[in-house]
């Protein structure tokens, strides 16, 4: 028999035992579906993590954090100044490799009220306008703070859409855009006028869901609880930005830190100093330059540390690798179990066809032709199972997308499909080798005498 006849006979044998072949392929179908779906889930997770990193400022953002003084400086711990405006001014003047320096003074345990509504923001911070470029904020309505607001410590604020949704209602529920510019809210009992509002921050999945909700008004009316508070949906970075309230730094200092320092004086310490480097290729020299400036302002006390987004990127990559490895091992085990099922069925099929194999050899079929026929049947079962598994993976991914608690939608990749099909073919070859060798070695006389 030539190759095409061998393949044709193999498929005819599969078709002749449809139920048995379908059950045999089921292990491969489940293995491939789990492998592709796992890869899609990990890809969605990766996209969400990278979206979050970009939303929080990008790879060129560096956080200047407090840390415990080194053991050799423990006797100077009481003199550690922490992060202050002196650090900010010195970094701006003496660190030319930094293009942006943004001080922040965050309020603790903040409660915001308006009439009978109340909300706890993810962060309520006194800032400079540099925070817009630092955290990649986009102002959609109103304005940001001016130098006059900062100088006079005016009681003005800029809010995220999540704060708007909680205090004034959502556009989805109201059926119109709600812009609370000029409204007065109370921040820890102090009245503040809203002068600006950021755009809505959301991932790709949330954007699609919101557009779908707009296109189906019946669903919007039937399930208002589902549409409420879009600022709360999605990844943690988008939620944090949507639930943000900014006020002038000087306002936060005078209105909320006046009684938190020593001797009745305002507390001069900042909660955060963020910087951005001018050139990512010169990240290390820029950080060294900033460290030298900080060592001077802190009189040699090293109570600070720099945390880069590159460190976060390394962490993300490590988490993705671990997830891929764990899911890949589980899916590979599923495919191997499916391969064992194929091997078992092929051995049973050979026992049923011993006389047929004997007749084929008696009329001139070579051992290699018999070997190839059995191997083709095994590979056909595994490849057909792989194709069916890819189809099943789409349904599995849709189910996961519907029940996933985050906005990170699973993404099916062609690489995962090729890997799944290739691994299935390898499993088919492996599972068919032993039965094919056994069939090829049958003696025609003994096979013909088999009852």
C-alpha positions in Angstrom: 0.0 0.0 0.0 1.2 3.5 -0.7 1.1 6.3 1.8 -2.3 7.8 0.7 -4.0 4.4 0.8 -2.6 3.8 4.3 -3.9 7.1 5.5 -7.3 6.4 3.8 -7.5 3.0 5.5 -6.6 4.6 8.8 -9.5 7.1 8.6 -11.9 4.4 7.4 -11.1 2.4 10.5 -11.7 5.4 12.7 -15.0 6.1 11.0 -16.1 2.5 11.3 -15.9 2.8 15.1 -17.2 6.3 15.6 -18.3 6.0 19.2 -15.1 4.3 20.3 -13.0 6.8 18.4 -14.9 9.7 20.0 -14.4 8.4 23.5 -10.7 7.8 22.7 -10.3 11.4 21.5 -12.0 12.8 24.5 -8.8 12.8 26.6 -7.0 14.7 23.9 -9.9 17.2 23.5 -9.9 18.0 27.2 -6.1 18.2 27.3 -5.8 20.6 24.3 -8.8 22.7 25.6 -7.2 23.1 29.0 -3.8 23.9 27.5 -5.2 26.6 25.2 -7.5 28.0 27.8 -4.7 28.1 30.4 -2.5 30.0 28.0 -5.4 32.4 27.2 -5.9 33.0 30.9 -2.2 33.7 31.6 -2.1 36.0 28.5 -5.0 38.0 29.9 -3.4 38.1 33.3 -0.2 39.4 31.6 -2.0 42.0 29.7 -3.8 43.2 32.8 -0.6 43.4 34.8 1.2 45.4 32.1 -1.8 47.7 31.7 -1.7 48.3 35.4 2.0 49.1 35.3 1.5 51.6 32.5 -1.5 53.1 34.2 0.5 53.8 37.3 3.1 55.9 35.5 5.1 53.7 33.1 8.5 52.1 33.2 10.4 55.4 33.7 8.7 56.1 37.1 10.8 55.6 40.2 9.4 55.7 43.8 11.5 57.1 46.6 10.5 55.1 49.6 11.2 55.3 53.3 13.3 52.4 54.8 14.8 51.5 58.1 18.3 52.9 58.5 21.2 50.4 58.0 22.4 48.5 61.1 25.6 50.6 61.2 23.5 53.8 61.4 21.0 52.5 64.0 22.2 55.1 66.5 21.1 57.9 64.1 17.6 56.5 63.6 16.0 59.3 65.7 17.7 61.9 63.5 16.4 60.5 60.2 14.4 63.3 58.6 12.2 61.3 56.3 11.0 62.7 52.9 10.6 66.4 53.0 10.2 69.4 50.6 13.9 70.0 51.0 14.5 66.7 49.2 12.1 67.8 46.4 13.8 71.2 45.9 17.3 69.7 46.0 16.4 66.9 43.5 14.9 69.5 41.1 18.0 71.7 41.3 20.8 69.2 41.6 19.7 66.1 39.7 19.6 67.0 36.0 19.1 63.4 34.9 15.6 63.5 36.4 13.0 65.2 34.2 10.2 65.2 36.8 9.9 65.3 40.6 6.5 65.0 42.2 5.9 65.3 46.0 2.8 63.9 47.6 1.2 64.2 51.0 -1.5 61.6 51.5 -4.3 61.9 54.1 -5.0 58.9 56.2 -8.5 57.5 56.9 -10.2 59.9 54.5 -14.0 60.2 54.4 -15.7 62.3 51.7 -19.4 63.2 52.0 -21.9 65.1 49.8 -25.4 65.5 51.2 -26.4 62.0 52.3 -23.7 60.1 50.3 -20.3 59.0 51.6 -17.3 57.4 50.1 -13.8 56.4 51.1 -11.3 57.2 48.3 -8.4 54.9 47.4 -6.2 57.9 47.9 -6.7 61.5 48.9 -3.5 63.4 48.3 -2.0 66.9 48.3 0.1 67.2 45.1 1.8 69.5 42.6 0.6 69.7 38.9 3.6 67.5 38.1 1.5 64.5 39.3 -0.5 64.6 36.0 2.6 63.6 34.0 4.0 61.4 36.7 0.9 59.2 37.0 -0.3 59.7 33.4 -3.6 61.4 34.4 -5.9 63.0 31.8 -8.2 65.8 32.8 -11.5 65.5 31.0 -13.5 68.3 32.6 -12.6 71.5 34.4 -9.1 72.5 35.3 -6.2 71.5 37.6 -4.6 73.6 40.4 -2.9 76.9 39.7 0.1 78.4 41.4 -2.4 80.7 43.1 -4.3 77.8 44.5 -1.1 76.4 45.9 0.1 79.7 47.3 -3.2 80.5 49.0 -3.9 76.9 50.1 -7.3 77.1 48.4 -9.9 74.5 49.2 -10.2 73.0 45.7 -9.9 69.5 44.5 -9.9 67.3 41.4 -11.7 63.9 41.5 -11.8 60.7 39.6 -14.9 59.3 38.0 -15.3 56.7 40.7 -15.8 59.4 43.3 -18.3 61.1 41.0 -20.2 57.8 40.6 -20.5 57.2 44.3 -21.4 60.8 45.3 -23.4 62.1 42.4 -24.6 59.0 40.5 -23.4 57.2 37.4 -24.0 58.3 33.8 -25.3 54.9 33.0 -28.1 55.2 35.6 -28.8 58.9 34.9 -28.8 58.4 31.2 -26.6 61.5 30.7 -23.0 62.7 31.5 -22.7 63.9 35.1 -20.0 66.7 35.5 -20.0 67.9 39.2 -17.7 70.9 38.5 -18.4 73.6 41.1 -20.0 71.2 43.5 -18.9 71.3 47.2 -17.9 68.1 49.0 -16.6 67.6 52.5 -13.3 66.0 53.0 -12.9 64.9 56.6 -15.4 67.7 57.5 -13.6 70.4 55.5 -15.5 71.9 52.5 -13.8 71.6 49.1 -14.9 72.8 45.7 -14.5 70.4 42.8 -12.7 72.3 40.0 -11.8 69.3 37.8 -12.5 65.7 37.0 -10.3 63.1 35.4 -11.3 60.8 32.5 -12.6 57.4 33.2 -9.7 54.9 33.4 -10.5 51.3 32.4 -9.1 48.3 30.7 -10.1 46.9 27.3 -12.5 44.4 28.8 -14.4 47.1 30.9 -14.5 49.4 27.8 -16.2 46.7 25.8 -18.7 45.9 28.6 -19.6 49.5 29.0 -20.2 50.0 25.2 -22.3 46.8 25.2 -24.4 48.2 28.1 -25.0 51.4 26.2 -26.1 49.4 23.1 -28.7 47.4 25.2 -30.9 49.9 27.1 -33.2 47.1 28.2 -30.4 45.4 30.1 -29.4 48.7 31.6 -32.9 49.3 33.0 -33.3 45.7 34.1 -30.1 45.5 36.0 -28.9 48.9 37.4 -26.8 47.2 40.0 -24.7 45.6 37.3 -24.0 49.0 35.7 -23.3 50.9 38.9 -19.9 52.2 39.7 -17.9 51.5 36.6 -14.9 53.1 38.4 -14.9 50.1 40.8 -14.5 47.6 38.0 -11.3 46.4 36.2 -7.8 46.2 37.4 -6.6 47.6 40.7 -4.6 50.3 39.0 -7.7 51.7 37.1 -9.8 51.4 40.3 -7.2 53.3 42.3 -7.0 56.1 39.7 -10.7 56.4 39.4 -11.1 56.6 43.2 -8.5 59.4 43.6 -8.9 62.9 45.0 -6.2 65.5 44.5 -5.8 68.8 46.3 -3.0 71.4 46.4 -0.1 70.2 48.4 0.0 73.4 50.6 -3.8 72.9 51.3 -3.2 69.3 52.5 -0.3 70.5 54.7 -2.1 73.4 56.4 -5.6 72.0 56.8 -4.8 68.4 57.7 -1.2 68.3 59.1 -1.4 71.3 61.5 -2.1 69.1 64.6 -0.2 66.0 63.6 3.4 67.2 64.2 5.3 68.0 67.3 4.9 71.1 69.4 1.7 72.0 67.5 3.6 72.6 64.3 2.6 71.1 60.9 4.2 67.8 60.1 6.6 68.6 57.2 7.1 65.0 56.1 5.8 63.8 52.7 4.1 60.5 52.2 5.8 60.0 48.8 8.3 61.4 46.3 8.1 60.1 42.8 10.6 60.9 40.1 11.0 60.2 36.4 14.3 59.8 34.6 15.1 61.6 31.4 16.6 58.6 29.7 15.9 55.0 30.5 19.3 54.0 29.1 20.8 56.1 31.9 18.6 54.8 34.7 21.5 53.7 37.0 23.4 57.0 36.7 20.2 59.0 37.3 19.4 56.9 40.4 23.0 57.4 41.6 22.8 61.1 41.1 19.5 61.2 43.0 21.0 59.1 45.8 23.9 61.5 46.1 21.5 64.4 46.5 19.5 62.6 49.1 22.5 61.7 51.1 23.4 65.3 51.3 20.0 66.5 52.4 19.7 63.6 54.9 23.2 64.3 56.3 24.4 60.9 55.4 21.5 59.0 57.0 20.3 56.4 54.5 16.7 56.1 55.5 15.4 56.0 51.9 15.3 53.6 49.0 14.5 53.7 45.2 12.0 51.3 43.8 11.8 51.2 40.0 9.1 49.9 37.7 11.7 47.6 36.2 11.6 45.7 39.5 7.8 45.4 39.1 8.2 44.2 35.5 10.6 41.5 36.7 8.1 40.4 39.3 5.4 40.3 36.6 7.5 38.2 34.3 8.4 35.8 37.1 4.7 35.4 38.0 3.8 34.8 34.3 6.5 32.2 33.9 5.4 30.4 37.0 1.7 30.4 35.9 2.7 29.1 32.4 4.8 26.4 33.9 2.2 25.2 36.4 -0.6 25.3 33.8 1.5 23.7 31.1 2.5 20.8 33.4 -1.2 20.2 34.3 -2.3 20.3 30.6 0.6 18.1 29.6 -0.5 15.5 32.1 -4.0 15.6 30.7 -2.6 15.0 27.2 -0.5 12.2 28.3 -3.6 10.6 29.9 -5.3 11.0 26.6 -2.3 9.3 24.9 -2.6 6.4 27.2 -6.2 6.0 26.2 -5.2 6.0 22.6 -2.6 3.4 23.2 -5.1 1.2 25.0 -7.7 1.4 22.2 -5.1 0.8 19.5 -3.9 -2.4 21.3 -7.5 -3.5 21.6 -8.0 -2.7 17.9 -5.0 -4.8 16.9 -6.3 -7.8 18.8 -9.6 -7.5 16.9 -7.8 -7.2 13.5 -5.1 -9.9 13.8 -6.6 -12.0 11.0 -7.0 -8.9 8.9 -3.4 -8.0 9.4 -2.4 -11.6 8.6 -4.4 -11.5 5.3 -2.7 -8.1 4.4 0.7 -9.6 5.0 -0.2 -12.8 3.1 -1.1 -10.8 0.0 2.2 -8.8 0.1 1.9 -6.0 2.6 5.2 -5.2 4.3 5.7 -4.9 8.0 6.4 -1.2 7.5 3.0 -0.7 5.8 1.3 -2.3 8.8 3.4 -0.2 11.1 2.5 3.0 9.2 -1.2 2.2 9.1 -1.5 1.8 12.9 0.7 4.9 13.5 -1.5 6.9 11.1 -4.6 5.8 13.0 -3.1 6.9 16.3 -1.9 10.3 14.9 -5.3 10.8 13.2 -7.1 10.3 16.5 -4.8 12.7 18.3 -4.9 15.4 15.7 -8.7 15.2 15.3 -8.9 15.4 19.1 -6.6 18.5 19.0 -8.8 20.2 16.4 -11.9 19.5 18.4 -10.0 20.6 21.6 -9.2 24.0 20.0 -12.9 24.4 19.2 -13.8 23.5 22.8 -11.2 25.9 24.1 -13.1 28.9 22.6 -16.2 27.8 24.6 -14.1 27.3 27.7 -12.5 30.7 27.4 -15.9 32.4 26.9 -17.1 30.7 30.2 -14.0 31.9 32.0 -14.4 35.4 30.6 -18.0 35.4 31.9 -17.1 34.3 35.4 -13.7 35.9 35.9 -13.8 38.5 38.7 -11.4 40.9 37.0 -11.3 42.9 33.8 -8.4 40.8 32.5 -10.2 38.9 29.7 -8.5 35.7 28.5 -6.8 36.0 25.2 -6.4 33.0 22.9 -3.0 33.0 21.1 -2.0 31.2 17.9 1.2 30.1 19.6 -0.7 28.2 22.3 -2.8 26.5 19.5 0.3 25.5 17.6 1.9 24.1 20.7 -1.2 22.2 21.7 -1.6 20.6 18.2 2.1 19.8 18.0 2.1 18.2 21.5 -1.0 16.3 20.6 0.7 14.9 17.4 3.7 13.9 19.5 1.4 12.2 22.0 -0.3 10.4 19.1 3.1 9.2 17.7 4.2 8.1 21.2 0.9 6.3 21.9 0.9 4.5 18.5 4.5 3.3 18.5 4.1 0.2 20.7 0.9 -1.0 19.1 2.3 -0.3 15.6 5.5 -2.3 16.3 3.4 -5.1 17.8 1.2 -5.2 14.7 4.2 -5.1 12.3 5.9 -8.0 14.0 2.9 -10.4 13.7 3.7 -13.5 11.7 1.2 -14.0 8.8 0.7 -17.7 9.4 0.1 -17.3 13.1 -2.2 -14.3 12.4 -4.3 -16.3 9.9 -4.7 -19.1 12.4 -5.9 -16.7 15.2 -9.5 -17.3 16.3 
